[in-house]
Amino acid sequence: MNIVVCVKQVPDTATERKLRSDDKTLDRDAADGVINELCEYAVEEALLLKEAHGGEVTVLTMGPSKATDTIRKALAMGADKAVHLVDDALHGSDALSTSYAMAQTLKTIGFDVVILGSESTDARTGLLAAMLAERLGVPQLTQANKVDIDGTAIAIQRLTDYGHDKVEASLPAVVSVVEKINEPRYPSFKGIMAAKKKPVQTLGIAEAGIDASQVGLAGAWSEVVDFAAAPPRAAGTIVTDQGDGGTGAAEFLASKKFI
């Protein structure tokens, strides 16, 4: 089975994230880059499917050169190889143009099942899985907290507010997973060392069959028109209990329409 897991390098959420003043895109040099947390669950699920059904796991990422750190993390977890889509022409791509670029790359490398995290911690659109499935012409099985494959049949439990739905389809397919699906393994020292020798294929837009006019800032369907720094957090209100603390707290909550 050819399992492709899409991962993304994002700014560390523990640091301040900034936009660039020149083109209003995310400043990826302003913070340390780390693997998107939900992508780790996607990698783990891909590895579990490989262990159950055989085949190999390919890591696919689109991003600048520094994204190789994220690729190595996924390889250290146990993925077999990686494809890095990197090209200056991709800078500024929005969700729609990113899905186009990724879909073209997936057509180039081939797949039986594509697995993604349900969203990234930088953009938080949650759109990529559905867009990829549409562009690839395959079923989408999103928000999965359980995945089962039997031959060419795939079934998931889709997490909902009331429990879950059972969704079934035939391979090839695109699956997005939620954090409740598994517990990502921690890369061992052996895995970290082995990752250094695993193949990483680098593709530019020409090799992946990507039309330059459909990606980057020029090809984006959405744009940031303006932005401003968030105002400093205001000082909190302290309610001193002098026998009427409960009343004071209640009045404060009522003024904020919490009660």
Secondary structure by P-SEA (a helix, b strand, c coil): cbbbbbbbbbcccccbbbbbccccccccccccccccaaaaaaaaaaaaaaaabbbbbbbbbbccccaaaaaaaaaaacccccccccccccccccaaaaaaaaaaaaaaacccbbbbcccccccccccaaaaaaaaacccccccccbbbbcccbbbbbcccccbbbbbbbcccbbbbbcccccccccccaaaaaaaaacbbbbbcccccccccccccccccccccccccccccccbbbbbbbccaaaaaaaaaaaaaccc
